[in-house]
């Protein structure tokens, strides 16, 4: 392999990029734009839950419970109902997410300290994820209220008190988990899309004949075309990490050097995958479509970014092992949130190296200088 020929191919690709402002905009602007849009749009946090209350007890204890509900910061009492007939119209219209019904004998049952006092929480289950979170929040507030309420000497005191402590994401902000994951997902998509156009563009513009007449090898062509995009991808990783910390307040506790090294191999594999798609399709339109299907859907849905892999069917769990973003997701979240190092990420690091070798190998194998 000749370094001179390799640099000549890279210089040619850089000149091509300079003449194509759309590709430069795609390379530098799109990752940051996607990070901002997805960072704000995707969230699993449920705040300001619109709540209606039917307080049939109207006692001091019921008012204390409702005050605790609002003081939690999760619930906002919008309606105070007079009868149960008002509940269905509110839920049908989607005006509230939760209706809390306090029965008439709530304070009396709480004072007796025998059987637990009953409450009814009615939730709109049309959005199952939100409904599950709302119920969990409501149960947490009620449990906290029941522990602190002092109603009588006979009140049951549990023999075990559980004190939970959250590590790595103390505020349980979903954004802290989403943004590092977005870095992995977006980088895979952008890297594959950028290089998916390179060889296909040569065929469509008729410049492949000139390239075929040169003494460059297939490896030199692939590496020469990949290097400029690799530099752009690494700059995008730096910009995305800085934006995530500065704009979204995501903690960065690990090694920036380790993140860059593993990003290097991950990008190399993704760029090689894009080159492989470009060499096989030989059409810019088709290459873009194939690259989007081959990277976006697996990275977004099967990497563990949107849905936990453990809850997927066995067949899909097996498929996730073939998704490189699954392993890079562990890298980004581990470095951002946990501050882990090489000992904890050595398996993912080896897989990134293997991914880079496979991606480049496929690109070299698929590229043909011969004219048909």
N, C-alpha and C positions, 0 to 999 in steps of 0.2 A: 504494500500500500504506500502510495506516494503522498507525503504531507503537502507538497506543492499542489498537486492535482486536487487534493481534498479541500484545501483553502480556496482554490479557484472555484470549485463548485459552490462553496459557502458564499463566496463573494458574489457570484452570479445570483444566488437566491436572495441575498441582501438587497442587491440592486432591483430585483423583481419586486421585493416587498416595498421598496421606496417608491416604485412607480404605481403601486396599488394601495392607495390610502384606505380602501375598505378593509383589506386584510390587516393593515396596521391597527385600524379601529377595532376590528374583531379581536386582535391579539391583545391589545392593551386595555381597551375600554370595556369590552363585554364581560370579562371576569369580575371586574369591580362593580359593574352595573348589576350583574346577577347576584353578587354577594350582598349588595345593599337591598335589592328587591326581596330576595329570599330571606335575608336576615330579618327584615321587618315583617314580611308576610307570613312566614312559617313560624308558628309558636304553639306550644302545648300548654302554655300558662293560661289559666282561667281566672280572670279578675273581674271585679264588679258584677258578680252574678246577680241578675235581676230577680228579686225575690218578692213573693207575696206571702202574707201571714194571715192565718185565720186563728186568732187568739180567743178561744172559747173559755179560757180560765180567767184572764184579766186580773191576775194576781201579781204580787211583788216578784215572785219567783219566775213567772212567765216573762215579765218585763226584763228581769235580769238576764234571762236566756237570750232574748231578742237583742238586748244591748251587747251581749257577748258575741252574737252573730255578726252584728255590724262592726264591732271593734276589731274583729279578725282581719278586716281589710279585704276579704274575699266576697262578701255579700253586701248588696245594697237593697234595702227594703223599699220597694216602689209602691206596693199596694197593701193596705190593711183591709181585709175582707170582713164582711158581716155575716155571710152564710156560705155553706158548701156549694150552693148553686152557682156561685161566681167562679169556681175553680176551672171547670171545663172550658168556658169561653176564653179565659186568659191563656190557657195552654194551647187551645186550638189556634188562636191568633198569633202564638209565639211571643206574647207580650212579656212573659216571665219564663225563667229557666227552672225555678224551684218554688213550690208552694209548701210552706211549713204549717202544719195543723197542730195546735196545742189543745189537747182535750180539756173538758171542764174540770176534771179532778186532778190536774197535773200537780199542783202545789201540794194537795193532800197526799197523793201517793208518794211524792218526794219526801214529805215529812215523816211518813210512816217508816221508811227505811227498810221495808220488807221486799216485796216484788218491785222490780224496776219500774219507774214511771214511764209511761208510753208517750211517744211522739210519732207523728206521721209526716214523712217527707215525700212529696209527689213531684216527680221529675219528668221533664219532657225527654223521652227516650228516642226520639227521631234522630238525634245526634248521639250515638252510643258513647263516643269518647268523652264528650262534654258531660254527659249524664253521669258517667262513672266518676269523673273528677269531682263533680258537684256533690255527689253522695259521699265521697271520701272526705271532702272538706267539711261537709255538714256533720258527719260522724266525728271528725276530729274536734270541732268546736263543741259539740254536745259532750263528748268524753271529757274535754278539759273543764267544761262547766260543772259536770257531775263530780269531778275530783275536788273542786274548790268549794262547792256548795256545802254549807254546814247547816243542816236542817234539824238534826236531833242527835241525841247521844247514841241512838241505835243505828245511825248511819253506818253502812258497811264500808270498811276501809280495806282495800285490796292488800293482800300480804306481799305482793310484788309490785314495785313501781318501776316502770320502764322509762329510761331516759335515752332518747335517740340522739345521735350525733351524725351529721352529714359531712362526709369528707369530699374534697375536690370541687364541689359545687354547693357551697354552704347555703346559699339563698334559694337553691333549687330553681334557678332561672333556666328555662329551656333554651334561651339564647346562647348560654355558655356551652351548651352541647351542640346546638345547631350550627353555629358559625364555624367551629373547627371542622365539622363534618362537611360543610359547604366547600371549604377549601379543597378537600379531597375530591368531592363530586365534580366541582366546576373545573378543576385542573384536568381531570380525565376527559371531560367533554371537550374543552377548548383545545387541548393538545391533539386529540384525535381529529377534530374538525379542521385544524390548521393544516396539518400535513396531509389530510385526505385529498387536498386539492392540488398538491405539488406535481406529482407525476401525471395525473389526469390532465392538468393544465398544459404540460409539455406535449401530450398527444393531441389535444384539441387545437393548440396553436401551431402545430406542425414543427416545433423546435426539437422534437425527439430525433429527427434525422441528423441534426447537427450534433446532438449529444452522442448519438450512436457512432458517429464518425471519429470521435475522440478516443484516445487510448485509456480513458478512465474505466475502472472496474465497477462492478455492481456495488460492492461494499463502499467504494469511495463516493459514488453517487448518493447512496442512501445516507451515509454519515454526513457528507457535505451539505445535503439538504436539511438534515435534522438539526445540525449544530445551531444555526440562527434561531430556530424555533425553541431549541432547548434554552438558549440564553433568555429569550422572551418569556418562556414559562417560568424560569427561576425568578425573574423580575416580578412576574405576576404573583408568585408565591409570597415574596417579600411584601409586595403592596397589599395583598389580601390579609396577611398576618398583621401588618401595621394598621390597616383599616379596621380589622376585627377588634383589636385592642383599643384603638383610639375612639372609634365611633360607637362600638357596641359594648365596650368595657369588659371584654372577655379576658380573663387572666392568662398570662403567658408565663408558665413556671419552669419550663424545660430549657433545653439547649437549642439555641437558634442554629448552631452549626450542624447538630444532628438532624434537625428538620430539613436543612438545605441538602445534606448528603442523601437522605432517604428520598427527598423530593426529586433529586437529580435522577435517581434510578427509576422512580415511578414515572416521571415525565418522559424519560428515554423509552420506556416500554410503551407508553401511550402514544408517543410520536411515531414509534415503529409500527404500532397497530394502524395508525392513520395512513402511513406510507403503504402498508400492505393493502389496505382498502383501496387506496388510490391506484396502485399498480394493477390490482385485479379488475376494477371497474372501468378504468380509462375514461371516465365521464365525470366532470365536476359536479353536475347535478346529482347523478346517482351516487357518487362518492359521499357527498354531503348527507344524503338521506340514509345511506347505509351506516355512516359514522354516527349519526344521531341515534339510530335504533340500537347500534351495537354498544354505545357508551352511555347515553343518557338514561335509558330505561333500566339497564342492569345497575348502574351506579346509583340511581335515585331510589330504586325499589328493592334491590336485592343485596345492598351493601350493609344493611343495618342502619342506614341513615334515617329513613322514614319509619321503618317497622323493625321491631326486634326479630332477629333471625330465629331465636328460640321458639317463637310462636308460629313460625311458618310450617307448612306441611313438610314431611320428610323429603319429598321429591324436590321441593324448592330449596330446602336447606342444603341438599347435595349440590344444587346448581350454584349456590352462593360461594362455594369454594373456588369456583372458576372466575369470580369477579374480583379483579385486582383492587378495586376501590374498597372492598371489605377490609383488606389488610392495611391499606393506607389510612383508612378511617381510624383504626386503632392507633396508628402513629400520630396523627394530628391531635386527636383527643387526649392521648397519653402525654404528649409533649406540652400541649396547651394547659390542660387542667391538672394533670398529676405530676408533671415534671419528671417523668421517668426517663431513664437513660438507655444505654446500649444493652445491659443485661436483660431488661424487661422487653426490649424491642428487637432482640437479635433474630428471632424467628421471622418477624415481619420484614426485617432488613434483608435476610437471605431470600425471602420471597420477592422483594422488590428487585434484587439483583437478577433473580431467575426471570422475572417478568420483563426486565430490560433486555435480557439475552433472547428471550422468545420473541418479543416484539420486533427487535432488529433482525433476528433470523428469518422471521416470516417475510419482512419487507425485502430483504436481500433475495430470498428464494423466489418471491413473486415478481420481482423487477426483471424485465427483459429489455436489453438494448436492441435486440434483433427486430427489424421491421417486418411486418407481415404483409 
